[in-house]
Amino acid sequence: MSMELVRPSLPAPLHGSMCTAGLSQVIPGQTWSGRDSSPVSVEAIRVMRFQEDGMKTLDSRAVYQGAVKRSREVNDFTFCARFNIFYLHTRGTLFFLLDSEEERYWMLRGEVWVDKVRVAISHTWHFMPLEEQLWAFRWYHMCFTHNHVTHHIRTFIDGVLVQHAYYDVGRPVIGDYAAVGNGQTADESYSGDLSQINVWDTILSDDEIRQMARCRSDPKGNYISWEAGWTLYNVSTYDMSLSDFCSREVDILYFWFPRALELTAQYICEALGTHLPTVTNLQEVRHLYNILDETWPESEKCPRYYWSDLNDKQEENVWVSSYDGRVDNVSYWSPDEPNGFRYENCAAVRQDGLIDDDCAWPMCALCTFTKPQRFSFLGTCEKELRNVYFVAYQEDFGELTFKSYGVYHIRKENGTWLYIDNVENVTIATMEPFEPDYPMGRRVWTLESEVCGQKEGPRRFLLTPCETFQFTCDDGTCIPLKYRCDLKYDCRDQSDELECELIAFPEDYHKHLPPRKPGKEEGFLPVVIKVIIKSIDIQTVMMSMQLSYEIEMSWYDNRLEFRNLKVNDSLNSPLVARMMELWSPLVKLLNTDTIDKILLAEDATTVVKRLEEAVRRDEGAAAEVDIYSGGGNPISVSRKYSTVYTCNFDLTLYPFDDQHCDIHMQIVSGQVSFLEASPNSSVVYLGSRVLSEYEIGDVKVLLGAPKIPSEIRVRIPMARLYGNAILTIYIPSLILLIISYLTLFFRKSIFEVRVMSALTALLVLATLFAQASSSLPTTSYFKMVDIWLLFCVGITFLVIIFHILIDNRLYQDEMVKSLTVRPKSIGGFLEDKPQPILLRLKCRMSMSVEQLELTAKLTLFVFCAVFMVVYAILIF
């Protein structure tokens, strides 16, 4: 490992050292070509350095000496540049082309911010947002291409297409003056290194751009060429090989701090975005001590030991990293070490290797950086990222200075940490005393200038190395942002579960007023209703339905803002006290005894559903707080109920009927309805589909009439299960009907048996009829079961009537036989003339017993068959 030393005028930041080989100050007005012609540096590429101190000025620029004429019009073009930002003013202008005759400065221009870049083409400009922000002290290669036929503008960063747009510029690019490193004002000037600025009047292919970005080729522009020569004004230069531009290797950097306890040393390094060192061999140990001697040769503050990141506090002789908790089996220990047993549980680096030592002893701290670090200073309400992002420097042993990409510094003066505007030399805030005495983490500062509309007084700021997708604990350590406010502690200081309020109420928020859409104050607020039915109990006799269910209503309240919504909606639940401050609709259940139901209550569940991404970060919060719009992320309130609803059953087809029962509700705001049920409303049934008496069909939502948009019906269709009625009513009654019919086949001589059998069947049918009627609601109309039972009773009654007729005919026949007189003999002949009484009896009995019996059997059979066919058609 090695450390690259840099000039004191630009100390090495945590991002890594900047190349300063061959750095030379150029006399104003001197010219040079873009490639050194000396034999030693044939392959070296010239780099220009602008505003090394970061102070904005119009006097630092380089003017192009090549041929640029107004007569040469450019339609299609490719503009490429390689840059390394030190500081950013309002924006950094890499290059601009001027039409001096018409004083048009925006004929062709390339500009950079932290989160975007911009190309200007013939006085039209186009912002290109970047998904990955630009870092200071890191080389980038950027290209713009423009196709005037398709109007396609494309942006490449490091050879990768990152943005594109379509715009008809309408006129070619012309100009006669080109310069780099400056714009029209000092706020547009550039601070950093520039190289390989070229412009072509053609569109380079994606592969050509990729080869340039990867330092595999160095073509020169045919409109603006880096090698054509430049006149320099307050610009220094140095040479750099092509391959060095693409070298992403960063030398390990070291920050040294005086004696501190082990926990303080851990805090310092982790709050700087790194950790205490470990060593795996003796060469690494000696190298670290050599670095200390070379960097701070006159320092005697750490002559012997400094902390390592290992400890065995949890389990004796099991050494783990305090940084990530991994078990260490590779570190290099001094001879006979570790030997402190349970009395020495922390590891330290000595010149012959690691030793275990007492954690209560103070030792020096060494922080090693193997990757770039960028700090954010949050809570300042700064909208420009250049004033939010900082770089850390160490210019003396134990000293720290933080410099923003823009105008601010954080440094310690006379024992007090200051937040200052370095350009205006104005102190904005001073940090209140805190142990350990470092600004990293969440600290209280005393304002001396207005910040976020707050004047003098205490205010919290956060200086953090964490990325945008991470949350910073109070001690400056980082955890994933999704772990914040997830109902478990993830920070060592447990600060991730503090200040977890979800909802931000505006000052003019009123609970009794419903949200209204901007510009549509006369319209209705759509409310999505979801009914989740858990169980159903149908009472047919009472014509009612008892439900155990849950009503969930969702709506958008564009007056609100939400903080740090989670993907898991169950974690987006506000505190009960804040929940009760929300506006919510009043639910009216129209077909129940208790009509009004308040949705919000302590037993209600309120969540915010994250449907859209964050709209911005809260610049005034001393934390990573993402703001979500209330107009894009709905509030959902659900509450459980158990209610008896009145149903209107039509029992005409009982027991072969299909019924439905409705949950009839209306949503209102107070006494007036400005609400409407959304077409996205739904219902879900989670209970058993088969009940004791019904089978539940597909429940559905019926929206109200157009004149009453706030009403909604949840319809529950029910098909009656008639198996029980078949078993208990139809089959017994049919059997009794058959029995009564079969009495017609009994011997005619046993009238008493025939009549008693039919009469018994009639009595049982009457009893069955009474029992069935008592188990059903009383109705003014006949039900199909009534018709069936009445039919069975009627047929049995007809059977008894036929029995009586048959018996009477049989009796008459017997009377005829008993009254018959033998014929008289007259003159030896018998007189065949019947007696008058017999003649009268025979005239009355025109149908014989057999005929009458056959008529009864056929008539009743046909009648029953026709009835049953018609009955079946009606019920099915």
JORA-V92110 format. One record per backbone hydrogen bond with DSSP energy under -0.5 kcal/mol. NH is the residue of the N-H (numbers start at 1). CO is the residue of the C=O. E is the energy in kcal/mol with one decimal. If there is no record, write none. Layout:
BEGIN
NH,CO,E + NH,CO,E
END
This chain:
BEGIN
5,3,-0.6 + 10,7,-1.7 + 11,8,-0.6 + 13,16,-0.6 + 14,392,-0.8 + 16,13,-1.6 + 23,20,-1.7 + 24,237,-2.9 + 26,235,-1.0 + 29,232,-3.4 + 30,27,-2.4 + 30,232,-0.5 + 32,230,-1.5 + 41,38,-0.8 + 42,39,-0.8 + 44,41,-1.1 + 45,240,-2.9 + 46,34,-2.1 + 47,238,-2.9 + 48,194,-2.8 + 49,236,-3.4 + 50,48,-0.5 + 50,192,-3.1 + 51,234,-0.5 + 54,51,-1.6 + 56,54,-0.6 + 61,59,-0.7 + 61,233,-1.9 + 62,180,-1.9 + 63,231,-2.8 + 64,178,-2.9 + 65,229,-2.8 + 66,229,-0.5 + 68,66,-0.6 + 72,69,-1.2 + 73,71,-0.9 + 74,173,-2.3 + 77,146,-1.5 + 78,200,-1.8 + 79,144,-2.8 + 80,198,-2.6 + 81,142,-2.5 + 82,195,-2.5 + 83,140,-2.2 + 84,193,-2.3 + 85,138,-0.6 + 86,191,-2.7 + 87,191,-0.9 + 88,405,-4.9 + 89,189,-0.5 + 90,187,-0.7 + 91,187,-1.6 + 92,112,-2.4 + 93,91,-0.6 + 93,188,-1.9 + 94,92,-0.7 + 94,110,-2.3 + 95,110,-1.2 + 96,179,-2.4 + 97,108,-2.3 + 98,177,-3.9 + 99,104,-2.5 + 100,98,-0.9 + 102,99,-0.5 + 103,99,-0.9 + 104,99,-2.0 + 105,103,-0.7 + 107,97,-1.3 + 107,104,-0.6 + 108,97,-0.9 + 109,120,-1.6 + 110,95,-1.9 + 111,118,-2.4 + 112,92,-2.2 + 113,116,-2.6 + 117,128,-1.7 + 118,111,-2.2 + 119,126,-1.6 + 120,109,-2.3 + 121,124,-3.8 + 122,107,-3.1 + 123,106,-2.8 + 124,121,-0.9 + 126,119,-2.0 + 128,117,-3.0 + 130,115,-2.6 + 133,131,-0.6 + 134,114,-3.3 + 137,85,-3.5 + 138,135,-0.5 + 140,83,-2.5 + 142,81,-3.0 + 143,156,-2.1 + 144,79,-3.0 + 145,154,-2.0 + 146,77,-2.2 + 147,152,-2.1 + 148,146,-0.6 + 151,147,-1.7 + 152,147,-0.9 + 153,151,-0.5 + 153,165,-3.3 + 154,145,-2.2 + 155,163,-2.7 + 156,143,-2.8 + 157,160,-2.4 + 158,141,-3.8 + 160,157,-1.6 + 162,155,-2.5 + 163,155,-1.3 + 165,153,-2.5 + 167,151,-2.6 + 169,167,-1.1 + 173,74,-3.4 + 176,98,-2.7 + 177,98,-1.4 + 179,96,-2.1 + 180,62,-2.5 + 181,94,-1.3 + 183,185,-0.6 + 188,185,-1.2 + 189,186,-1.5 + 190,181,-1.8 + 191,87,-0.7 + 192,50,-1.8 + 192,190,-0.5 + 193,84,-2.5 + 194,48,-2.4 + 195,82,-2.3 + 198,80,-2.2 + 198,196,-0.7 + 199,224,-2.5 + 200,78,-2.7 + 204,202,-0.7 + 209,205,-2.1 + 210,206,-2.4 + 211,207,-2.5 + 212,208,-2.0 + 213,209,-2.5 + 214,210,-1.9 + 215,212,-1.8 + 216,211,-2.9 + 217,211,-0.9 + 223,199,-2.5 + 224,199,-1.9 + 228,225,-1.5 + 229,226,-0.5 + 230,32,-2.1 + 231,63,-3.0 + 232,30,-3.1 + 232,230,-0.6 + 233,61,-2.7 + 236,49,-1.8 + 237,24,-2.4 + 238,47,-1.8 + 240,45,-2.0 + 242,43,-0.6 + 245,241,-0.8 + 245,242,-0.9 + 246,242,-0.6 + 246,243,-0.8 + 247,244,-0.8 + 248,246,-0.7 + 251,249,-0.5 + 253,369,-2.0 + 255,367,-2.3 + 257,365,-2.5 + 260,363,-3.2 + 262,359,-1.0 + 265,261,-2.6 + 266,262,-2.4 + 267,263,-2.3 + 268,264,-2.5 + 269,265,-2.0 + 270,266,-2.7 + 271,267,-2.9 + 272,268,-0.8 + 273,270,-1.3 + 274,269,-2.6 + 275,368,-0.7 + 277,366,-0.7 + 285,281,-1.4 + 286,282,-2.5 + 287,283,-2.3 + 288,284,-2.2 + 289,285,-1.9 + 290,286,-2.2 + 291,287,-2.5 + 292,288,-2.1 + 293,289,-2.1 + 294,290,-2.5 + 295,291,-2.8 + 296,292,-2.4 + 299,296,-1.7 + 303,300,-0.5 + 306,349,-1.1 + 307,364,-2.6 + 308,347,-2.3 + 309,277,-1.2 + 311,320,-1.8 + 312,345,-1.9 + 318,315,-2.0 + 319,317,-0.7 + 320,311,-2.7 + 320,318,-0.5 + 321,326,-2.4 + 322,309,-3.6 + 325,321,-2.2 + 328,319,-3.3 + 332,279,-2.1 + 333,331,-0.6 + 334,354,-3.0 + 337,334,-1.9 + 343,340,-1.8 + 344,340,-0.6 + 344,341,-0.9 + 346,357,-2.0 + 347,310,-2.1 + 348,355,-2.7 + 349,306,-3.5 + 350,348,-0.5 + 350,353,-2.8 + 353,350,-2.0 + 354,332,-2.2 + 355,348,-2.5 + 357,346,-3.4 + 361,358,-1.7 + 363,260,-2.5 + 364,305,-1.0 + 365,257,-1.9 + 367,255,-2.8 + 368,275,-1.3 + 368,366,-0.5 + 369,253,-2.7 + 370,368,-0.5 + 375,390,-2.7 + 376,464,-3.1 + 377,388,-2.2 + 378,376,-0.7 + 378,462,-3.0 + 379,619,-0.8 + 381,619,-3.0 + 385,383,-0.6 + 387,384,-1.7 + 388,385,-1.3 + 389,385,-2.3 + 390,375,-3.2 + 391,403,-2.8 + 393,401,-2.9 + 394,12,-0.5 + 398,256,-1.9 + 399,396,-2.2 + 401,393,-2.0 + 402,410,-2.8 + 403,391,-2.8 + 403,401,-0.5 + 404,408,-3.0 + 405,386,-0.8 + 405,389,-2.1 + 406,386,-1.4 + 409,420,-2.2 + 410,402,-3.0 + 411,418,-1.7 + 412,400,-0.6 + 413,411,-0.5 + 413,416,-2.9 + 416,413,-1.5 + 418,411,-3.3 + 419,429,-2.8 + 420,409,-2.5 + 420,418,-0.6 + 421,426,-3.3 + 422,407,-2.3 + 422,420,-0.9 + 423,407,-0.7 + 425,421,-1.5 + 426,421,-1.5 + 428,419,-2.9 + 428,426,-0.6 + 429,419,-1.6 + 430,446,-2.0 + 431,417,-2.5 + 432,444,-2.7 + 438,436,-2.3 + 441,463,-2.9 + 442,474,-1.6 + 443,441,-0.7 + 443,461,-2.5 + 445,443,-0.5 + 445,459,-3.5 + 446,430,-3.5 + 447,445,-0.6 + 447,457,-3.2 + 448,428,-3.3 + 449,428,-1.6 + 451,454,-2.4 + 454,451,-2.3 + 457,447,-0.8 + 459,445,-2.8 + 461,443,-2.4 + 462,378,-2.1 + 463,439,-0.5 + 463,441,-1.9 + 464,376,-2.5 + 464,462,-0.6 + 470,467,-1.8 + 471,479,-3.6 + 473,471,-0.6 + 473,477,-2.9 + 476,473,-2.2 + 479,471,-2.2 + 481,469,-2.3 + 483,480,-1.9 + 484,481,-1.5 + 485,496,-1.7 + 486,483,-1.1 + 494,491,-1.2 + 497,494,-0.9 + 498,495,-1.2 + 504,561,-2.9 + 505,503,-0.6 + 509,506,-1.5 + 513,510,-1.1 + 520,517,-2.3 + 523,520,-1.7 + 525,674,-2.6 + 526,524,-0.7 + 527,676,-2.7 + 528,554,-2.7 + 529,527,-0.6 + 530,552,-3.3 + 531,682,-2.0 + 532,530,-0.6 + 532,550,-3.0 + 533,531,-0.7 + 533,684,-3.1 + 534,532,-0.5 + 534,548,-2.9 + 535,548,-1.6 + 537,546,-2.1 + 539,544,-2.6 + 540,538,-0.6 + 543,539,-0.7 + 543,540,-0.5 + 544,539,-2.1 + 545,645,-2.4 + 546,537,-2.8 + 547,545,-0.5 + 547,643,-2.9 + 548,535,-2.0 + 549,547,-0.6 + 549,641,-2.3 + 550,532,-2.1 + 551,639,-2.3 + 552,530,-3.1 + 552,550,-0.6 + 553,637,-2.7 + 554,528,-2.5 + 555,635,-1.9 + 557,630,-0.9 + 558,556,-0.6 + 560,557,-1.8 + 561,504,-1.3 + 562,628,-2.6 + 563,502,-2.3 + 564,626,-2.5 + 569,567,-0.8 + 571,568,-1.9 + 572,569,-1.9 + 574,572,-0.5 + 579,575,-2.7 + 580,576,-2.1 + 581,578,-1.1 + 582,579,-1.7 + 586,668,-3.2 + 587,597,-2.4 + 588,586,-0.5 + 588,666,-3.4 + 589,587,-0.6 + 589,595,-3.9 + 590,588,-0.8 + 590,664,-2.7 + 591,664,-0.7 + 592,589,-0.8 + 595,593,-0.8 + 597,587,-3.3 + 599,585,-0.8 + 604,601,-1.8 + 605,638,-3.1 + 606,604,-0.6 + 607,636,-2.7 + 608,572,-1.8 + 609,607,-0.5 + 609,634,-2.4 + 610,608,-0.5 + 611,609,-1.0 + 615,627,-2.5 + 616,627,-1.2 + 618,625,-2.5 + 619,617,-1.0 + 621,618,-1.3 + 623,621,-1.3 + 625,623,-1.4 + 626,624,-0.6 + 627,616,-3.1 + 628,562,-3.0 + 630,560,-1.6 + 632,629,-0.9 + 633,629,-0.9 + 635,555,-2.9 + 636,607,-3.2 + 637,553,-2.6 + 638,605,-2.6 + 639,551,-1.7 + 641,549,-3.1 + 643,547,-1.8 + 645,545,-3.5 + 645,643,-0.6 + 646,591,-2.4 + 647,543,-2.4 + 649,647,-0.7 + 651,649,-0.7 + 654,651,-1.5 + 656,653,-3.2 + 659,718,-3.3 + 661,716,-1.7 + 663,714,-2.1 + 664,662,-0.8 + 665,663,-0.7 + 665,712,-2.6 + 666,588,-2.4 + 667,710,-1.9 + 668,586,-2.5 + 669,672,-2.3 + 670,668,-0.6 + 672,669,-1.7 + 674,672,-0.7 + 676,525,-2.0 + 677,709,-2.8 + 678,527,-2.6 + 681,678,-1.9 + 682,529,-2.3 + 684,531,-3.0 + 686,533,-3.1 + 686,684,-0.6 + 687,533,-0.6 + 691,689,-0.7 + 691,694,-3.3 + 695,719,-2.5 + 696,689,-3.3 + 697,717,-2.7 + 699,697,-0.8 + 700,715,-1.9 + 702,713,-3.6 + 703,701,-0.5 + 704,711,-1.9 + 708,705,-1.7 + 709,706,-0.5 + 711,708,-1.6 + 712,665,-2.6 + 713,702,-3.0 + 714,663,-1.9 + 715,700,-2.4 + 715,713,-0.7 + 716,661,-2.4 + 717,715,-0.6 + 718,659,-3.7 + 719,695,-2.6 + 720,657,-1.9 + 720,718,-0.6 + 721,693,-2.7 + 722,720,-0.9 + 724,721,-0.5 + 726,722,-2.3 + 727,723,-2.1 + 728,724,-2.7 + 729,725,-2.4 + 730,725,-1.9 + 731,726,-3.0 + 733,729,-2.3 + 734,730,-2.7 + 735,731,-2.5 + 736,732,-2.5 + 737,733,-2.3 + 738,734,-2.5 + 739,735,-2.8 + 740,736,-2.6 + 741,737,-2.1 + 742,738,-2.7 + 743,739,-1.0 + 744,741,-1.6 + 745,742,-1.9 + 746,743,-1.1 + 750,747,-1.6 + 751,749,-0.7 + 754,750,-2.1 + 755,751,-2.8 + 756,752,-2.6 + 757,753,-2.3 + 758,754,-2.1 + 759,755,-2.9 + 760,756,-2.5 + 761,757,-2.2 + 762,758,-2.2 + 763,759,-2.4 + 764,760,-2.5 + 765,761,-2.4 + 766,762,-2.2 + 767,763,-2.2 + 768,764,-2.7 + 769,765,-2.5 + 770,766,-2.1 + 771,767,-2.4 + 772,768,-2.5 + 773,769,-2.2 + 774,770,-1.9 + 775,771,-1.0 + 776,773,-1.2 + 784,652,-1.8 + 785,654,-1.3 + 787,783,-2.3 + 788,784,-2.2 + 789,785,-2.5 + 790,786,-3.0 + 791,787,-2.4 + 792,788,-2.5 + 793,789,-2.7 + 794,790,-2.8 + 795,791,-2.9 + 796,792,-2.3 + 797,793,-2.5 + 798,794,-2.4 + 799,795,-2.4 + 800,796,-2.1 + 801,797,-2.0 + 802,798,-2.8 + 803,799,-2.4 + 804,800,-2.1 + 805,801,-2.5 + 806,802,-3.0 + 807,803,-2.5 + 808,804,-2.6 + 809,805,-2.4 + 810,806,-2.3 + 811,807,-2.4 + 812,808,-2.5 + 813,809,-2.4 + 814,810,-1.7 + 815,811,-2.2 + 816,812,-2.4 + 817,813,-1.9 + 818,814,-2.1 + 819,815,-1.6 + 820,816,-0.6 + 820,817,-0.7 + 826,824,-0.6 + 826,829,-4.2 + 827,825,-0.6 + 829,826,-1.4 + 831,824,-2.6 + 832,830,-0.7 + 839,835,-1.6 + 840,836,-1.7 + 841,837,-1.8 + 842,838,-2.3 + 843,839,-1.6 + 844,840,-1.4 + 845,841,-1.5 + 846,844,-1.1 + 852,848,-2.4 + 853,849,-2.5 + 854,850,-2.4 + 855,851,-2.6 + 856,852,-2.1 + 857,853,-2.1 + 858,854,-2.6 + 859,855,-2.7 + 860,856,-2.3 + 861,857,-2.0 + 862,858,-2.8 + 863,859,-2.5 + 864,860,-2.5 + 865,861,-2.6 + 866,862,-2.7 + 867,863,-2.3 + 868,864,-2.6 + 869,865,-2.2 + 870,866,-2.5 + 871,867,-3.0 + 872,868,-2.6 + 873,869,-2.1 + 874,870,-2.0 + 875,871,-2.1 + 876,872,-1.9
END
